[in-house]
Amino acid sequence: MSEAPTALQPLIACQECDLLQRIPPLPVGGRARCARCGFALAARPTDPLELPLVLTLTALIVFVVANVMPLMDLSAVGRYASTTILGGARQMWLDDERITAMIVTFCAVIAPALYLLLMLTVLLAARRPPLPHWGGELLRWSLHMQPWAMYDVMLLGILVALIKIAELATVDPGVGMYAMGLLAVLLPAISVSFDAREVWKLVEWKHGDDCAAAAFGEENYAERGQ
């Protein structure tokens, strides 16, 4: 698939000075800066597939650890308890906080799992181009799942709760807590290092609809602010 000429590129507003401008096709390792203030608008990494693949594999392993190992150990008045993410969601369900339990399960388990598995499948398939047309559909779904993987929000909520509980009980962070903190870093790192346009170029579409694929790729690229 050939790069679209500069005149056909979407208009992107600079995050610093709001200047509307078009980003020309970038070479590998190239970077585009704002014509007015010099802010970095876009970059084309030298390893657009390898680094995201390594980060995704690492995040998937850490995700399993975060969901299997205890988040924290609590001890108060001679009583001891520990819980995992799913264990906490289950307890919320039993306490009739069912909406909260479903939100926690979806945002902390289902959405991150789907996002990482879909990304891993797409990145592995992209190592041997052309990428089958279903790879584009999987990529589309993975990008939809990404905003729902809210480990950073959940980690902040847990830390606030820990501060309040610490006055009443002894709290020891578990392995799962550290894994959650690492996931809160790895998931944004995948997003920053991954350029969806590099994958769209490798997709072999059923009806040869390269123009539609390019348009979707550029739209996604603009929405992500890269």
C-alpha positions in Angstrom: 0.0 0.0 0.0 1.5 3.3 -1.0 1.6 6.3 1.3 -1.1 8.9 0.8 0.2 12.3 -0.4 0.5 15.1 2.1 -2.6 16.9 0.8 -4.7 13.8 1.6 -3.4 13.5 5.2 -5.9 14.4 7.9 -5.6 17.7 9.7 -4.1 17.4 13.2 -4.1 20.1 15.9 -0.9 20.7 17.8 -1.4 19.9 21.5 0.6 23.0 22.5 -0.4 25.8 20.2 -3.5 24.3 18.4 -2.1 25.0 14.9 -3.9 22.8 12.3 -1.5 21.1 10.0 -1.0 18.0 7.9 1.7 15.5 8.7 3.6 14.2 5.7 4.6 10.5 5.3 7.4 9.9 7.7 10.5 7.7 7.0 11.5 5.0 9.5 12.9 6.7 12.5 11.5 10.1 11.4 9.7 12.6 13.5 7.3 15.4 12.7 7.3 18.7 14.7 4.9 21.6 14.8 5.7 24.3 12.3 4.9 27.0 14.9 6.2 25.8 18.3 8.3 22.7 17.5 6.2 20.3 19.5 6.6 16.7 18.5 3.4 15.7 16.6 4.3 12.3 15.3 7.1 9.8 15.1 7.6 6.6 13.2 9.6 4.1 15.3 12.5 2.1 13.9 11.0 -1.1 15.4 7.2 -0.6 15.1 6.4 -4.3 15.7 9.2 -5.9 17.7 9.1 -3.5 20.7 5.3 -3.7 21.1 5.5 -7.5 20.8 8.0 -7.7 23.6 6.0 -5.3 25.8 2.8 -7.2 25.1 4.3 -10.6 26.0 5.7 -9.1 29.2 2.4 -7.5 30.1 0.6 -10.8 29.5 2.9 -12.6 31.9 2.5 -9.8 34.5 -1.3 -9.8 34.0 -1.4 -13.5 35.0 0.7 -12.8 38.1 -1.5 -9.9 39.0 -4.7 -12.0 38.9 -3.3 -15.1 40.5 -1.2 -13.7 43.4 -2.7 -11.9 46.4 -3.1 -8.1 46.2 -2.5 -7.6 49.9 -2.4 -9.2 53.3 -4.5 -7.8 56.1 -4.2 -8.6 59.8 -6.2 -7.0 62.6 -7.1 -8.2 66.1 -5.4 -11.6 65.5 -7.3 -12.2 62.3 -5.7 -12.6 58.9 -7.0 -12.3 55.4 -5.7 -12.0 51.8 -7.5 -11.5 48.5 -7.0 -11.3 44.7 -8.6 -9.1 42.1 -11.3 -11.7 41.3 -11.6 -12.5 45.0 -12.4 -8.9 45.7 -14.9 -8.8 42.9 -16.6 -12.0 44.2 -16.9 -10.5 47.6 -18.5 -7.4 46.2 -21.0 -9.6 44.4 -21.8 -11.5 47.6 -22.2 -8.1 49.4 -24.9 -7.1 46.8 -22.5 -4.6 45.2 -23.1 -6.4 41.9 -22.7 -3.4 39.5 -19.4 -2.5 41.1 -18.3 -6.2 41.0 -19.1 -6.4 37.2 -17.3 -3.1 36.5 -14.2 -4.3 38.4 -14.2 -7.7 36.6 -14.6 -6.1 33.2 -12.0 -3.3 33.6 -9.5 -5.3 35.6 -9.7 -8.7 34.0 -11.8 -9.1 30.9 -10.8 -5.9 29.0 -7.1 -6.2 29.7 -7.1 -9.9 28.8 -8.9 -9.3 25.5 -6.6 -6.3 24.7 -3.4 -8.2 25.3 -4.5 -11.4 23.6 -5.7 -9.6 20.5 -2.6 -7.5 20.3 -0.4 -10.5 20.7 -2.3 -12.4 17.9 -2.0 -9.4 15.6 1.7 -8.7 16.3 2.6 -12.4 15.9 0.6 -12.6 12.6 2.2 -9.4 11.3 5.7 -11.0 11.6 4.9 -12.9 8.4 3.2 -10.5 6.0 0.8 -10.2 4.3 -1.5 -10.2 7.3 -4.8 -11.9 6.7 -7.9 -9.7 6.6 -9.0 -11.0 10.0 -5.9 -9.4 11.4 -7.4 -6.0 10.7 -10.6 -6.9 12.5 -8.7 -8.1 15.5 -6.7 -4.9 15.6 -9.9 -2.9 15.4 -11.3 -4.8 18.4 -8.0 -4.5 20.4 -8.0 -0.7 20.0 -11.6 -0.7 21.2 -10.7 -2.7 24.3 -7.6 -0.6 25.2 -9.4 2.4 26.9 -11.3 -0.1 29.2 -8.1 -1.6 30.7 -8.1 0.8 33.7 -5.3 -0.6 35.9 -4.1 2.9 36.7 -7.5 4.0 38.0 -7.9 0.8 39.9 -4.4 1.1 41.4 -5.1 4.6 42.6 -8.4 3.5 44.2 -6.6 0.7 46.0 -3.9 3.0 47.3 -6.5 5.4 48.7 -8.2 2.5 50.4 -4.9 1.2 51.8 -4.2 4.6 53.4 -7.6 4.5 55.2 -7.3 0.9 56.2 -3.8 1.3 57.6 -5.2 3.1 60.6 -7.3 0.1 61.6 -5.2 -2.9 60.5 -1.8 -4.0 59.4 -1.5 -4.0 55.6 1.2 -5.7 53.6 1.1 -5.3 49.8 1.3 -8.6 48.0 2.9 -9.7 44.8 -0.3 -8.9 42.9 -0.1 -5.3 44.0 3.3 -4.9 42.5 2.2 -6.6 39.4 -0.7 -4.2 39.0 1.7 -1.3 39.4 3.9 -2.8 36.6 0.8 -3.3 34.4 -0.1 0.4 34.9 3.2 1.2 33.2 3.3 -1.5 30.6 -0.1 -0.9 29.1 0.6 2.8 28.2 4.0 1.8 27.0 2.4 -0.6 24.5 0.1 2.2 23.3 3.0 4.7 22.9 5.3 2.3 21.1 2.7 0.8 18.7 1.8 2.4 15.4 -1.4 0.9 14.0 -0.6 2.3 10.5 2.3 -0.1 10.3 0.0 -3.0 10.7 -2.7 -1.7 8.3 -0.1 -1.6 5.6 0.4 -5.4 6.0 -3.2 -6.4 5.9 -4.3 -8.3 2.8 -7.9 -7.2 2.4 -10.5 -9.4 0.8 -11.7 -7.0 -1.9 -8.5 -5.0 -2.2 -10.1 -2.1 -0.3 -6.7 -0.5 0.4 -8.1 3.0 0.4 -10.6 2.3 3.1 -7.9 0.6 5.2 -5.6 3.6 4.8 -8.4 6.0 5.7 -9.2 4.0 8.9 -5.5 3.8 9.8 -5.1 7.5 9.4 -8.3 8.2 11.4 -7.1 6.0 14.2 -3.7 7.6 14.1 -5.2 11.0 14.5 -7.5 10.0 17.3 -4.6 8.6 19.3 -2.8 12.0 19.0 0.3 10.4 17.5 
